[in-house]
Amino acid sequence: MLHKPAADSGPDHASEYKMRLGAWMFSLYGLVYVGFVVVNLANPLLMEKIVFLNLNLAVAYGFGLIVFALVLALIYNHMCGCEEKKRKDQAQDKGGK
């Protein structure tokens, strides 16, 4: 197979923003996940309770964690894309003047 070298994307002016946003979202997800673990440790029988569409709390919470992770990923992608565009436009404005 013929593989071409990766394209040079240039400097990432939004890397600090992405790092802070990613750390914040990771912390948020971590807190929600810790809640799942605490419920399992503190009151494991509570996880058997039917809460939504005939699903017990453990399954509903687990699916919720997965959906929450996907939503966070979409938000992260959108926010980073907007920030990259904004900073790229600012860099072009400074270089063009």
Phi, psi and omega per residue, in radians:
M1 nan 2.521 3.093
L2 -1.681 2.108 3.118
H3 -2.019 2.212 3.096
K4 -1.525 2.726 3.082
P5 -1.109 2.668 3.106
A6 -1.112 2.514 3.137
A7 -1.239 2.443 3.089
D8 -1.345 2.080 -3.089
S9 -1.612 -0.116 3.118
G10 1.449 -3.050 -3.108
P11 -1.210 2.568 3.110
D12 -1.754 1.735 -3.085
H13 -1.288 -0.264 -3.086
A14 -1.826 0.247 -3.049
S15 -1.095 -0.679 3.126
E16 -1.139 -0.737 3.097
Y17 -1.059 -0.799 -3.137
K18 -1.079 -0.700 -3.120
M19 -1.143 -0.792 3.126
R20 -1.128 -0.769 3.136
L21 -1.103 -0.771 3.121
G22 -1.083 -0.722 3.124
A23 -1.145 -0.707 3.123
W24 -1.123 -0.782 -3.127
M25 -1.191 -0.646 3.075
F26 -1.084 -0.734 3.111
S27 -1.123 -0.734 3.110
L28 -1.073 -0.816 3.126
Y29 -1.122 -0.687 3.118
G30 -1.049 -0.713 3.106
L31 -1.108 -0.743 3.126
V32 -1.138 -0.692 3.124
Y33 -1.191 -0.681 3.090
V34 -1.063 -0.639 3.067
G35 -1.031 -0.711 3.094
F36 -1.076 -0.802 -3.133
V37 -1.150 -0.728 -3.131
V38 -1.104 -0.743 3.103
V39 -1.070 -0.730 3.117
N40 -1.123 -0.645 -3.131
L41 -1.376 -0.750 -3.048
A42 -1.335 -0.699 -3.075
N43 -2.588 1.332 -3.070
P44 -1.090 -0.480 3.134
L45 -1.204 -0.398 3.101
L46 -1.112 -0.503 -3.130
M47 -1.184 -0.281 3.116
E48 -1.438 -0.259 -3.066
K49 -1.162 2.334 3.106
I50 -1.319 2.191 -3.058
V51 -2.163 -0.523 -2.994
F52 -2.689 2.163 3.097
L53 0.832 0.770 3.110
N54 1.122 0.426 3.060
L55 -1.851 2.516 3.078
N56 -1.362 2.941 -3.067
L57 -1.054 -0.659 -3.119
A58 -1.065 -0.819 -3.131
V59 -1.218 -0.772 -3.141
A60 -1.093 -0.759 3.122
Y61 -1.137 -0.721 3.119
G62 -1.085 -0.823 3.072
F63 -1.097 -0.662 3.102
G64 -1.066 -0.702 3.093
L65 -1.085 -0.732 3.136
I66 -1.137 -0.818 3.136
V67 -1.112 -0.711 3.124
F68 -1.074 -0.722 3.104
A69 -1.097 -0.722 3.116
L70 -1.151 -0.714 3.118
V71 -1.127 -0.756 3.097
L72 -1.065 -0.694 3.126
A73 -1.113 -0.724 3.114
L74 -1.151 -0.728 3.107
I75 -1.111 -0.773 3.124
Y76 -1.030 -0.826 -3.133
N77 -1.058 -0.781 -3.123
H78 -1.143 -0.837 -3.098
M79 -1.135 -0.700 3.123
C80 -1.186 -0.695 3.094
G81 -1.068 -0.755 3.113
C82 -1.131 -0.746 -3.138
E83 -1.159 -0.702 3.097
E84 -1.073 -0.773 -3.138
K85 -1.113 -0.773 -3.131
K86 -1.068 -0.813 -3.111
R87 -1.246 -0.573 3.085
K88 -1.154 -0.741 3.098
D89 -1.105 -0.700 3.112
Q90 -1.128 -0.710 -3.141
A91 -1.163 -0.663 3.106
Q92 -1.188 -0.657 3.119
D93 -1.128 -0.705 3.125
K94 -1.200 -0.695 -3.124
G95 -1.314 -0.500 -3.080
G96 -1.429 -0.323 -3.079
K97 -1.676 nan nan
